[in-house]
């Protein structure tokens, strides 16, 4: 059974299942969720009717996204993996957002200070501003856009791409198919690291 966790944004998601998801939690926690992860896991295990020993693989979002959220999520999964010898599948937040979407599609995550983390299917996320991010899908009249950066810049995006459509995030079935396709990428828990994908120093906000 696989445990999935994404703590990269203001909403944390945790799921448990086999070939298909059995139990799922999606909770808005703008003030942080460090104390919510273990209770959520216990609820999922109870809902699935299994013990923690049933988990034989985990998948976790490693970023980019909230620095604090990523640290908390990666540390939680890493601790569980180390204590029980469970391998972990590292997933980019943009891959999670883009999972199952028709092409062309574009993931945009709000990085503040007019910056975004951007990626297209098969591409690695990178920090940039909106205009260069939209160049990734230049020439396409209809594009599926997804992520907190899409929400933050909806007006600018629709002006640049009148045929842009906006997809919801955290589509459970799409995420589960992504996890299943990446089981061969699982690594030992001690090798797990967050990918902060930091913007260049001059463009970072105070205290970042």
BELURQUI-V818963 format. One record per pair of residues at least 12 apart in sequence whose ideal C-beta (glycine too) atoms are under 6 Angstrom apart, sorted by the first residue. I is the first residue (numbers start at 1). J is the second residue. D is the distance in Angstrom with one decimal. If there is no record, write none. Layout:
i=I j=J d=D
i=I j=J d=D
This chain:
i=1 j=18 d=5.5
i=1 j=54 d=4.6
i=1 j=55 d=5.4
i=2 j=57 d=4.7
i=3 j=16 d=5.6
i=3 j=55 d=5.1
i=3 j=58 d=4.6
i=4 j=59 d=4.8
i=4 j=179 d=5.8
i=5 j=60 d=4.9
i=5 j=73 d=5.4
i=5 j=77 d=5.8
i=6 j=61 d=4.0
i=7 j=69 d=4.3
i=7 j=72 d=5.6
i=7 j=73 d=3.2
i=8 j=61 d=4.7
i=8 j=65 d=2.8
i=8 j=66 d=5.9
i=8 j=69 d=5.5
i=8 j=70 d=5.8
i=8 j=93 d=4.6
i=9 j=65 d=5.6
i=10 j=30 d=5.0
i=11 j=28 d=5.1
i=12 j=27 d=5.7
i=12 j=29 d=5.8
i=12 j=33 d=4.8
i=13 j=26 d=4.9
i=13 j=170 d=5.2
i=14 j=40 d=5.1
i=16 j=44 d=4.3
i=16 j=48 d=5.4
i=21 j=172 d=5.5
i=21 j=176 d=4.9
i=22 j=48 d=4.7
i=23 j=44 d=4.3
i=23 j=47 d=4.1
i=23 j=48 d=5.0
i=24 j=172 d=5.6
i=25 j=40 d=4.9
i=26 j=170 d=5.9
i=34 j=72 d=4.9
i=37 j=76 d=5.0
i=57 j=87 d=5.8
i=58 j=77 d=5.2
i=58 j=86 d=5.6
i=58 j=88 d=4.9
i=59 j=89 d=4.0
i=59 j=91 d=5.7
i=59 j=179 d=4.5
i=60 j=73 d=5.8
i=60 j=77 d=4.3
i=61 j=91 d=5.4
i=61 j=93 d=5.1
i=61 j=96 d=5.9
i=62 j=90 d=4.5
i=62 j=194 d=5.2
i=62 j=195 d=4.9
i=63 j=93 d=5.8
i=63 j=194 d=5.0
i=63 j=195 d=4.2
i=63 j=196 d=5.6
i=63 j=197 d=6.0
i=64 j=93 d=6.0
i=64 j=117 d=4.5
i=64 j=125 d=5.5
i=64 j=197 d=3.7
i=65 j=93 d=5.0
i=67 j=196 d=6.0
i=70 j=194 d=4.2
i=74 j=192 d=5.9
i=74 j=194 d=4.8
i=78 j=189 d=5.0
i=78 j=192 d=5.1
i=81 j=189 d=2.7
i=82 j=189 d=4.8
i=87 j=186 d=3.9
i=88 j=189 d=5.3
i=88 j=192 d=5.2
i=89 j=182 d=5.0
i=89 j=185 d=5.6
i=89 j=186 d=4.9
i=92 j=125 d=5.8
i=94 j=107 d=4.0
i=94 j=119 d=3.7
i=94 j=125 d=4.4
i=96 j=175 d=6.0
i=97 j=146 d=4.8
i=97 j=147 d=5.0
i=98 j=121 d=5.2
i=99 j=174 d=4.2
i=99 j=175 d=5.6
i=99 j=178 d=4.0
i=100 j=174 d=3.1
i=101 j=144 d=4.9
i=101 j=167 d=5.7
i=103 j=121 d=6.0
i=104 j=137 d=4.9
i=104 j=140 d=4.6
i=104 j=143 d=5.1
i=105 j=144 d=4.1
i=106 j=120 d=5.8
i=106 j=137 d=5.1
i=106 j=143 d=5.8
i=106 j=145 d=5.0
i=107 j=119 d=5.0
i=107 j=146 d=5.6
i=107 j=147 d=5.0
i=108 j=147 d=4.6
i=108 j=149 d=3.0
i=108 j=150 d=4.8
i=109 j=147 d=4.9
i=109 j=148 d=5.5
i=109 j=149 d=5.1
i=110 j=148 d=4.2
i=110 j=149 d=4.5
i=110 j=152 d=4.6
i=111 j=127 d=5.9
i=111 j=199 d=6.0
i=112 j=205 d=5.4
i=113 j=203 d=5.9
i=113 j=205 d=5.4
i=114 j=129 d=6.0
i=115 j=127 d=5.9
i=115 j=129 d=5.8
i=115 j=199 d=5.4
i=115 j=203 d=5.9
i=116 j=133 d=5.5
i=116 j=149 d=3.9
i=117 j=197 d=5.8
i=118 j=133 d=3.7
i=120 j=136 d=5.1
i=125 j=197 d=5.5
i=127 j=197 d=5.9
i=127 j=199 d=4.1
i=130 j=153 d=5.3
i=130 j=156 d=5.9
i=134 j=160 d=5.3
i=141 j=163 d=4.7
i=142 j=163 d=3.9
i=143 j=161 d=5.4
i=143 j=164 d=5.2
i=144 j=165 d=5.2
i=144 j=167 d=5.3
i=145 j=157 d=5.9
i=145 j=164 d=5.3
i=145 j=166 d=5.6
i=146 j=167 d=4.1
i=150 j=166 d=5.6
